Amino acid sequence: MSKLSLDQRSKLMELSFKKQYLNVVEASVYTGFTPKYIYQLVHKGEIPYYKPTGRKLFFKIEDLDQWISASKHKSVNEIYLDFENGTSSL
């Protein structure tokens, strides 16, 4: 697959935001990962996806957002505030 120009990426992102489900190329633009890496994540079972026909992959934008948010690493300041508030899980 050839690399997308900035204009093509911009148009694809604009279209993607109007949709609820994205294909692999759209999901790669949305997340910033390459399509190859998206396929690797699917193969490893590390990313949520839909496969209604048994062939083509789809990704729900909401699922991608939740998946990305689930991997948040707290800043030192957030850890300190948790400790100060007694909500630290240490």
CNS distance restraints for C-alpha pairs under 8 A (distance, minus, plus):
assign (resid   4 and name CA) (resid   8 and name CA) 5.75 0.50 0.50
assign (resid   4 and name CA) (resid   9 and name CA) 6.01 0.50 0.50
assign (resid   5 and name CA) (resid   9 and name CA) 6.14 0.50 0.50
assign (resid   6 and name CA) (resid  10 and name CA) 6.07 0.50 0.50
assign (resid   7 and name CA) (resid  11 and name CA) 6.23 0.50 0.50
assign (resid   8 and name CA) (resid  12 and name CA) 6.07 0.50 0.50
assign (resid   9 and name CA) (resid  13 and name CA) 6.07 0.50 0.50
assign (resid   9 and name CA) (resid  29 and name CA) 6.77 0.50 0.50
assign (resid  10 and name CA) (resid  14 and name CA) 6.21 0.50 0.50
assign (resid  11 and name CA) (resid  15 and name CA) 6.22 0.50 0.50
assign (resid  12 and name CA) (resid  16 and name CA) 5.99 0.50 0.50
assign (resid  12 and name CA) (resid  26 and name CA) 6.70 0.50 0.50
assign (resid  12 and name CA) (resid  29 and name CA) 7.56 0.50 0.50
assign (resid  13 and name CA) (resid  17 and name CA) 6.29 0.50 0.50
assign (resid  13 and name CA) (resid  26 and name CA) 7.28 0.50 0.50
assign (resid  13 and name CA) (resid  29 and name CA) 6.82 0.50 0.50
assign (resid  13 and name CA) (resid  30 and name CA) 6.58 0.50 0.50
assign (resid  14 and name CA) (resid  18 and name CA) 7.02 0.50 0.50
assign (resid  15 and name CA) (resid  19 and name CA) 6.87 0.50 0.50
assign (resid  16 and name CA) (resid  20 and name CA) 7.83 0.50 0.50
assign (resid  16 and name CA) (resid  22 and name CA) 6.60 0.50 0.50
assign (resid  16 and name CA) (resid  26 and name CA) 6.45 0.50 0.50
assign (resid  16 and name CA) (resid  30 and name CA) 7.70 0.50 0.50
assign (resid  20 and name CA) (resid  60 and name CA) 5.85 0.50 0.50
assign (resid  20 and name CA) (resid  61 and name CA) 6.01 0.50 0.50
assign (resid  20 and name CA) (resid  62 and name CA) 7.93 0.50 0.50
assign (resid  21 and name CA) (resid  58 and name CA) 5.98 0.50 0.50
assign (resid  21 and name CA) (resid  59 and name CA) 5.30 0.50 0.50
assign (resid  21 and name CA) (resid  60 and name CA) 4.42 0.50 0.50
assign (resid  21 and name CA) (resid  61 and name CA) 6.11 0.50 0.50
assign (resid  22 and name CA) (resid  26 and name CA) 5.40 0.50 0.50
assign (resid  22 and name CA) (resid  27 and name CA) 5.58 0.50 0.50
assign (resid  22 and name CA) (resid  58 and name CA) 5.39 0.50 0.50
assign (resid  22 and name CA) (resid  59 and name CA) 5.04 0.50 0.50
assign (resid  22 and name CA) (resid  60 and name CA) 6.28 0.50 0.50
assign (resid  22 and name CA) (resid  61 and name CA) 6.97 0.50 0.50
assign (resid  23 and name CA) (resid  27 and name CA) 5.97 0.50 0.50
assign (resid  23 and name CA) (resid  56 and name CA) 7.82 0.50 0.50
assign (resid  23 and name CA) (resid  57 and name CA) 6.08 0.50 0.50
assign (resid  23 and name CA) (resid  58 and name CA) 4.75 0.50 0.50
assign (resid  23 and name CA) (resid  59 and name CA) 6.35 0.50 0.50
assign (resid  24 and name CA) (resid  28 and name CA) 6.06 0.50 0.50
assign (resid  24 and name CA) (resid  35 and name CA) 6.04 0.50 0.50
assign (resid  24 and name CA) (resid  38 and name CA) 6.97 0.50 0.50
assign (resid  24 and name CA) (resid  39 and name CA) 7.85 0.50 0.50
assign (resid  24 and name CA) (resid  57 and name CA) 6.51 0.50 0.50
assign (resid  24 and name CA) (resid  58 and name CA) 6.68 0.50 0.50
assign (resid  24 and name CA) (resid  59 and name CA) 7.55 0.50 0.50
assign (resid  25 and name CA) (resid  29 and name CA) 6.35 0.50 0.50
assign (resid  25 and name CA) (resid  35 and name CA) 5.84 0.50 0.50
assign (resid  26 and name CA) (resid  30 and name CA) 6.06 0.50 0.50
assign (resid  27 and name CA) (resid  31 and name CA) 6.00 0.50 0.50
assign (resid  27 and name CA) (resid  35 and name CA) 7.87 0.50 0.50
assign (resid  27 and name CA) (resid  38 and name CA) 7.81 0.50 0.50
assign (resid  27 and name CA) (resid  59 and name CA) 6.74 0.50 0.50
assign (resid  28 and name CA) (resid  32 and name CA) 5.48 0.50 0.50
assign (resid  28 and name CA) (resid  33 and name CA) 4.85 0.50 0.50
assign (resid  28 and name CA) (resid  34 and name CA) 5.34 0.50 0.50
assign (resid  28 and name CA) (resid  35 and name CA) 5.35 0.50 0.50
assign (resid  28 and name CA) (resid  38 and name CA) 6.61 0.50 0.50
assign (resid  29 and name CA) (resid  33 and name CA) 6.84 0.50 0.50
assign (resid  29 and name CA) (resid  34 and name CA) 7.67 0.50 0.50
assign (resid  31 and name CA) (resid  64 and name CA) 7.93 0.50 0.50
assign (resid  33 and name CA) (resid  37 and name CA) 6.20 0.50 0.50
assign (resid  33 and name CA) (resid  38 and name CA) 6.61 0.50 0.50
assign (resid  34 and name CA) (resid  38 and name CA) 6.37 0.50 0.50
assign (resid  35 and name CA) (resid  39 and name CA) 6.28 0.50 0.50
assign (resid  36 and name CA) (resid  40 and name CA) 6.34 0.50 0.50
assign (resid  37 and name CA) (resid  41 and name CA) 6.20 0.50 0.50
assign (resid  38 and name CA) (resid  42 and name CA) 6.28 0.50 0.50
assign (resid  39 and name CA) (resid  43 and name CA) 6.12 0.50 0.50
assign (resid  40 and name CA) (resid  44 and name CA) 6.20 0.50 0.50
assign (resid  41 and name CA) (resid  45 and name CA) 6.07 0.50 0.50
assign (resid  41 and name CA) (resid  46 and name CA) 5.10 0.50 0.50
assign (resid  41 and name CA) (resid  47 and name CA) 5.67 0.50 0.50
assign (resid  42 and name CA) (resid  46 and name CA) 6.11 0.50 0.50
assign (resid  42 and name CA) (resid  47 and name CA) 5.69 0.50 0.50
assign (resid  42 and name CA) (resid  48 and name CA) 7.46 0.50 0.50
assign (resid  42 and name CA) (resid  49 and name CA) 7.26 0.50 0.50
assign (resid  47 and name CA) (resid  64 and name CA) 7.72 0.50 0.50
assign (resid  47 and name CA) (resid  67 and name CA) 7.00 0.50 0.50
assign (resid  48 and name CA) (resid  59 and name CA) 6.96 0.50 0.50
assign (resid  48 and name CA) (resid  63 and name CA) 6.56 0.50 0.50
assign (resid  48 and name CA) (resid  64 and name CA) 7.27 0.50 0.50
assign (resid  48 and name CA) (resid  67 and name CA) 7.60 0.50 0.50
assign (resid  49 and name CA) (resid  57 and name CA) 6.63 0.50 0.50
assign (resid  49 and name CA) (resid  58 and name CA) 5.75 0.50 0.50
assign (resid  49 and name CA) (resid  59 and name CA) 4.87 0.50 0.50
assign (resid  49 and name CA) (resid  60 and name CA) 7.20 0.50 0.50
assign (resid  50 and name CA) (resid  57 and name CA) 5.76 0.50 0.50
assign (resid  50 and name CA) (resid  58 and name CA) 4.98 0.50 0.50
assign (resid  50 and name CA) (resid  59 and name CA) 6.10 0.50 0.50
assign (resid  50 and name CA) (resid  60 and name CA) 7.92 0.50 0.50
assign (resid  51 and name CA) (resid  55 and name CA) 6.29 0.50 0.50
assign (resid  51 and name CA) (resid  56 and name CA) 5.83 0.50 0.50
assign (resid  51 and name CA) (resid  57 and name CA) 4.89 0.50 0.50
assign (resid  51 and name CA) (resid  58 and name CA) 6.26 0.50 0.50
assign (resid  52 and name CA) (resid  56 and name CA) 7.41 0.50 0.50
assign (resid  52 and name CA) (resid  57 and name CA) 7.77 0.50 0.50
assign (resid  59 and name CA) (resid  63 and name CA) 7.16 0.50 0.50
assign (resid  59 and name CA) (resid  64 and name CA) 7.00 0.50 0.50
assign (resid  60 and name CA) (resid  64 and name CA) 6.37 0.50 0.50
assign (resid  61 and name CA) (resid  65 and name CA) 6.21 0.50 0.50
assign (resid  62 and name CA) (resid  66 and name CA) 6.24 0.50 0.50
assign (resid  63 and name CA) (resid  67 and name CA) 5.98 0.50 0.50
assign (resid  64 and name CA) (resid  68 and name CA) 6.10 0.50 0.50
assign (resid  65 and name CA) (resid  69 and name CA) 6.08 0.50 0.50
assign (resid  66 and name CA) (resid  70 and name CA) 5.99 0.50 0.50
assign (resid  67 and name CA) (resid  71 and name CA) 7.03 0.50 0.50
assign (resid  68 and name CA) (resid  72 and name CA) 7.47 0.50 0.50
assign (resid  74 and name CA) (resid  78 and name CA) 5.83 0.50 0.50
assign (resid  74 and name CA) (resid  79 and name CA) 6.37 0.50 0.50
assign (resid  75 and name CA) (resid  79 and name CA) 6.36 0.50 0.50
assign (resid  76 and name CA) (resid  80 and name CA) 6.13 0.50 0.50
assign (resid  77 and name CA) (resid  81 and name CA) 6.14 0.50 0.50
assign (resid  78 and name CA) (resid  82 and name CA) 6.11 0.50 0.50
assign (resid  79 and name CA) (resid  83 and name CA) 6.19 0.50 0.50
assign (resid  79 and name CA) (resid  88 and name CA) 7.11 0.50 0.50
assign (resid  80 and name CA) (resid  84 and name CA) 6.13 0.50 0.50
assign (resid  81 and name CA) (resid  85 and name CA) 6.04 0.50 0.50
assign (resid  82 and name CA) (resid  86 and name CA) 6.01 0.50 0.50
assign (resid  82 and name CA) (resid  87 and name CA) 4.87 0.50 0.50
assign (resid  82 and name CA) (resid  88 and name CA) 4.84 0.50 0.50
assign (resid  83 and name CA) (resid  87 and name CA) 5.99 0.50 0.50
assign (resid  83 and name CA) (resid  88 and name CA) 4.76 0.50 0.50
